[in-house]
Amino acid sequence: MDIFQSIIMGIVEGFTEFLPVSSTGHMIVTAHFLGIKQDSVTKAYEVIIQFAAILAVVLHYKEKFTIKKIDFLSKLFLAFLPLATIGFLFSKQIKGLFDLYIVAIMFIVGGVAFLLAEKFYKEETYFIDDVEKLSYKQAFLIGLAQVLGLIPGTSRSGSTIIAGMFLGLTRKASAEFSFLLAVPVMSAATAYDVWKHYHEFNVDNLIVLGVGFVVSFVVAYATIRLFLGFLRRFTFVSFGIYRILFGIFLLSIYSKIGA
């Protein structure tokens, strides 16, 4: 991987990680078009840019990650448990789902889900607009929905956002809880990947890894702020349409590869 590839991949990760569009699907396609080999160095790079995205969330919501917020952090941990449990027990089966066809289909399914969600969703004045006011039951149910994000192309943020909306949260609160829930999820995944690929973090790869880290962090932080501003004025319909179109695009790529 060279500097140019590192910059492009960092932009894609930072921009798509917290949007309901599946960062995994976009990273797979981007790596394919850039001709990036899926080796241990690439995996180490992915660890670094994911860690950068985590730091962007922590910095943006630094007031949430203090001992004073222990009640909220307990809810966050409770929501994290379903995915952690299923991901650990069925890791081999989940890895077997990493197929371009499955990613494409789940993009389309997720897009339809967003369109249907927006058709029936009506934001009421009594809806929760502060993530700290979530009940433990709501947090756990959102965590259950997050398990769907283990299917490549589904989007972890997409499944949690839709669940939050139908559990009585505003669009903004649903998105914010999804952002915050990414911290324990991605921290656990990053820690595991560091343990597996620590030998690839060396001086030879330092510049490429460093560039990717900085780019991913800056883009992720900006994306969080822009996305929250977007939700104050618009719905998720555009994301639903985009997912369907991108899914069709992936199917066309799959058909050419298969041919």
N, C-alpha and C positions, 0 to 999 in steps of 0.2 A: 504494500500500500504506500502511495506517495502522498505528498502534501496536498495536492489538489483533491485527490480522492478523500483524504481525511477531512478536508473542509466541507465537501459536499455531503459526506455521510454525517458529519456533525450537525449540519444544517437540518438534514432530514430527521435525525433523531430528536434534536431539540424542538423542532416544529411539530412533529407528529406524536411525540410521547404522551402528551396530556390532552390531545384532541381525540374525539371519538371516531378515529379513522384507522386505527390499528397501525402502530409504528412498526410492528413486525413485518406486515405485508409490504410497507413502503421501503423498509430496509432491504428486504429480499430483492425487490425489483430494482432498487438503486444499485445494489451490489452487482446484480446481473448485468445491468447496462454499463457499469463502470469496469466490468471484467475483474472484479475483486474475488480472489480465491477464498473459500471458506475454510481457512486453516486456523491453527492455534493463535497466530498473531492477530488475525482478524477478530477472533473471539476476545482476546485481551483488549483490543481496541473498543469493542462493543461494551465491555465492562466499564472502561474509563468514561465513555460518553454517557452511559446510563447513570454512573455515579455523579457526573456533572449535572444531569437533569434532576437528580435527587436534591443536590445542594441548592439548585434554583428554587425548588419548592420550600425547602427549609428556610432559606433566606427571605423569601416573600412572606412566609407565615411564621417567622421566628418567634412571635409572641405566643404561638400555639404550643411550642415545644419547650415548655418550662414546667417546673414542679407544681406551679400554681394551677396548671391545666391537667392535673392528674386524672380527674374524672373524664374529661374529654379524651385523653390519651388512652384510657382504659377502654373506651368505646371503640377507638381506632384499632386497638389491639384485638378486641373481640371480632371486629369486622374482618381482620386479617386472617384469623384462624381457619375458616373454611377453605380458603384457597391454599394456605400453607399445608393443611392436612391432606387435601386431595392431590395437590401437586407433589407432595412427598410420596404418597402411597401409589400413585399411578404415573410416576415420572417417565417410565419407559414407554407406556402407552401414549402419553402426550407427545413425546418426541416423534413417535410414529405418525403423528398427524401433520407434521411439517411437510406439506405437499402444496404445490402451487394451485392445483385444482381446488383443494379444500379451502385455501386462503381466499380464492376468488369467489367461491360459493358463499362463504361466510361474510365476505364484504357485501354481497348483494342482500343476503338475509338480514344483516345488520342495518343496511340502508332502508329496507322495507320496514323493519322494526321501528326505526326513528320516524318514518313517515306516519305509521299507524299511531305511534305514541303521541305525536304532535296533533293528530286528528282528534284524539279523545282527551288530551290533556288540557285542562283549564286551570290556570294559576289563580288561586283564591287568595284573598287578603289574609286569611288565617294560616296559610302555608308557612312552614318554617323557613326563615331566611338567614338564620344564624346556625352554623353547623354545630355549635356547642350545645344547642337546645335539642339535638337528636336524642331519642330514647335509646336504651340499650337494645331493645327489640328492633327498632328501625336500623340501627347500626349493624346488627347481626344479619338481618334480611338483605341489606345491601351487600354485605360480605358474601352471602350465599350466591347472589347474582354475579358477583365478581368471579366466581368459579368458571362461569361461561367464558371468561376471558382467556382461559387456558387453551381454548381451541384457536389455533392460528387464524388470524383474519377477523376474529369476532370483535376485538377491542375491549380491553379491560375497562377503560374509562367509559366506553359506550354502554356496557352492560350495567355499570354502577350508576351512571347518570340516569338512565331510563328507570332503574329500580328506585332511585331517590325521588324522581318526579312522581311516581305512582305511590310512594309512601308518604306523600305530603310535604315534599321539599320544593322550594322554588328552583327554577333552572340554575340560577346562580349558586344556591346552596348545594345543589346536587353536583355541580361541577367542582366546587371547592372541596367537598368531602371526597370526591374522586381524586383530586390533586393530592390531598393529605394522606389518603389511603395508599397512594403510590409509594409513600416513603417507607413504611415497613415492608411492603411487598418487594420493592426494588432493592432495598437494603439487604434483605435476605438473599435475593437472587445474586446480587453483586458480591456479597461475602462468599457465597458458594463458588461463584465463577473465579474469584480471586484465588481461592484455595486451589482450584483446579489448574489455573493458568498463570500462577505467580511467576513461573520461570520465564515468561515472555516479556515481563516488565524489566527491560534492561536498557542500557545506554544506547544501543543501536536503534531502538524503537522510540526513544524518548521524545524526539521532536514531533514525530507523527502523532504519538499519543497525546502530547501536550497541546498541539494545535486542535485536535479533535475535542479535547476536554474544554478548552476555552470557548470554541465555537458553539458546542452543544450547550454549555452553561448560559452564554449570552442569549442565544436563540430561545432556549427553554424559558428563561426568565421573562423575556419580551413577549413570548407567546402566551404565557399565563396572564399577563396584564392585558394584552389585546383581546384574548378570548373572553375574559370577564367583562370587558367593555362591550364586546360584541353581543353578549347575552343580555345586556341591559336594553338592547334595542331589537334584537332578532330572536328567532326560534332555531331549532335544530333541523328544520326542513332542508336547508342547503346542504347540511352534512349528510342527510339521508340520500339526497339526489347524487351527491358526489360519490358516496360509497357504492351506489348501484352502478354508476358509470365506470368507476375505477375497477369494480368487480368484472364488468363486461370486458374491459380492456385486458385484465389479467387472463380471462378465459380465452381471448384471442391469442395472447402470447402462448398459453398452454397448448392451444390447438396447433400452432405453428411448430412448437417444440415437439409435440407428439407426432406431427406429420414428418 
